[in-house]
């Protein structure tokens, strides 16, 4: 009986391995090009009707609204508490234990690690600006778009000794990983199928670290978001954390306190640089961050789209009919001050070895009225083999690989069935 169970386990593992469609493109690059950021859920609770100003705010979530135009990965849900809300919505409202109305509650993408939401507060323009973007998030996006393998966010604990030791260990190990790890060789068939849009030779192993203080008022919402990527991170408020961000702003997982060690750092780096063993995003670990970035235009090669990161100027265009209300909302003063203080960090992000990351595109950073705008220039290399012969070759290689997998699948099924019949006899 034990042999039978063991055989079934082996058979199950083999069957599982045959149905997972893999590719040879490194995880970090595949995620950047092909995994759209999951949407956050912003729930606005109110009673009766929203006034004119509040209606203008919620309209910013529409496709033509300011938030929609900034490509922030967030969607709005309105809940009128006087109109018999669903049990789920009512339960979410009760968990807030607040009498503020309208009240906005923001949750990470479903299935949300923190089901009651990671932030709640008054529906106003300042909160919307802070939620959808921040200087540090723009900094991270800029580095990822320019080919950084991953940007590690070092969330300080507030204990100088702990933070210094953990940060030095992290930077040391990441520097070692850059020298010892090797990127997988990308199959020609995957290139011809368009699974990677740049030349494999242009892909580089490069890690950087950005610090985030829990006391930084300009990054308060971002800090809360990071702590909501797993359901128990808030329990470690006195420990430093290291969170690798890759793809389109996706956090892999958090290393905490003594968990920031050579073994865990190396494992995370290997997970990000190895071949993409499963192309299905939901079957891979990680939680996306809320960021105002048009990843499609900035990552996918295009000759028509102007590649630029959205400015941190606030929300625009409350009304197309009124000149007064169409003026740009000014960024909150505290956020402006934070941007001024972080100018050096935004324009000169240091990599692990103290130099700027190698960039496949040039980035120009300008500052207007306290808002930072980064634009990129330079074309991304297109893979070869775009003609009919290349397409046929790619299709033939794919068909052969799929047929081989299916044949293995059938053989394993037959062997398994034969073995079970023998056991029964």
Rosetta blueprint (number, residue, H / E / L):
1 X L
2 X H
3 X H
4 X H
5 X H
6 X H
7 X H
8 X H
9 X H
10 X H
11 X H
12 X H
13 X H
14 X H
15 X H
16 X H
17 X H
18 X H
19 X H
20 X L
21 X L
22 X L
23 X L
24 X L
25 X L
26 X E
27 X H
28 X H
29 X H
30 X H
31 X H
32 X H
33 X H
34 X H
35 X L
36 X L
37 X L
38 X L
39 X L
40 X E
41 X E
42 X E
43 X E
44 X E
45 X E
46 X E
47 X L
48 X L
49 X L
50 X L
51 X L
52 X H
53 X H
54 X H
55 X H
56 X H
57 X H
58 X H
59 X H
60 X L
61 X L
62 X L
63 X L
64 X L
65 X L
66 X H
67 X H
68 X H
69 X H
70 X L
71 X L
72 X E
73 X L
74 X E
75 X E
76 X E
77 X E
78 X E
79 X E
80 X E
81 X L
82 X L
83 X L
84 X L
85 X L
86 X L
87 X H
88 X H
89 X H
90 X H
91 X H
92 X H
93 X H
94 X H
95 X H
96 X H
97 X L
98 X L
99 X L
100 X L
101 X L
102 X L
103 X E
104 X E
105 X E
106 X E
107 X E
108 X L
109 X L
110 X L
111 X L
112 X L
113 X L
114 X L
115 X L
116 X L
117 X L
118 X L
119 X E
120 X E
121 X E
122 X E
123 X L
124 X L
125 X H
126 X H
127 X H
128 X H
129 X H
130 X H
131 X H
132 X H
133 X L
134 X L
135 X H
136 X H
137 X H
138 X H
139 X H
140 X H
141 X H
142 X H
143 X H
144 X H
145 X H
146 X L
147 X L
148 X L
149 X L
150 X E
151 X E
152 X E
153 X E
154 X E
155 X E
156 X L
157 X L
158 X L
159 X L
160 X H
161 X H
162 X H
163 X H
164 X H
165 X H
166 X H
167 X H
168 X H
169 X H
170 X H
171 X H
172 X H
173 X H
174 X H
175 X H
176 X H
177 X H
178 X H
179 X H
180 X H
181 X L
182 X L
183 X L
184 X L
185 X L
186 X L
187 X L
188 X H
189 X H
190 X H
191 X H
192 X H
193 X L
194 X L
195 X L
196 X L
197 X L
198 X L
199 X L
200 X H
201 X H
202 X H
203 X L
204 X L
205 X L
206 X L
207 X E
208 X E
209 X E
210 X E
211 X E
212 X E
213 X L
214 X L
215 X L
216 X L
217 X H
218 X H
219 X H
220 X H
221 X H
222 X H
223 X H
224 X H
225 X H
226 X H
227 X H
228 X L
229 X L
230 X L
231 X L
232 X L
233 X H
234 X H
235 X H
236 X H
237 X L
238 X L
239 X L
240 X L
241 X E
242 X E
243 X E
244 X E
245 X E
246 X E
247 X L
248 X L
249 X L
250 X E
251 X E
252 X E
253 X E
254 X E
255 X E
256 X E
257 X H
258 X H
259 X H
260 X L
261 X L
262 X H
263 X H
264 X H
265 X H
266 X H
267 X H
268 X H
269 X H
270 X H
271 X H
272 X H
273 X H
274 X L
275 X E
276 X L
277 X L
278 X L
279 X L
280 X L
281 X H
282 X H
283 X H
284 X L
285 X L
286 X L
287 X E
288 X E
289 X L
290 X L
291 X L
292 X E
293 X L
294 X L
295 X H
296 X H
297 X H
298 X H
299 X H
300 X L
301 X L
302 X L
303 X L
304 X L
305 X L
306 X L
307 X L
308 X E
309 X L
310 X L
311 X L
312 X L
313 X L
314 X L
315 X L
316 X L
317 X L
318 X L
319 X L
320 X L
321 X L
322 X L
323 X L
324 X L
325 X L
326 X L
327 X L
328 X L
329 X L
330 X L
331 X L
332 X L
333 X H
334 X H
335 X H
336 X H
337 X H
338 X H
339 X H
340 X H
341 X H
342 X L
343 X H
344 X H
345 X H
346 X H
347 X H
348 X L
349 X L
350 X L
351 X E
352 X L
353 X L
354 X L
355 X L
356 X L
357 X L
358 X L
359 X L
360 X L
361 X L
362 X E
363 X E
364 X E
365 X E
366 X E
367 X E
368 X E
369 X L
370 X L
371 X E
372 X E
373 X E
374 X E
375 X E
376 X E
377 X E
378 X L
379 X L
380 X L
381 X L
382 X L
383 X L
384 X L
385 X L
386 X L
387 X L
388 X H
389 X H
390 X H
391 X H
392 X H
393 X H
394 X H
395 X H
396 X H
397 X H
398 X H
399 X H
400 X H
401 X H
402 X H
403 X H
404 X H
405 X H
406 X H
407 X H
408 X H
409 X H
410 X H
411 X H
412 X H
413 X H
414 X H
415 X H
416 X H
417 X H
418 X H
419 X H
420 X H
421 X H
422 X H
423 X H
424 X H
425 X L
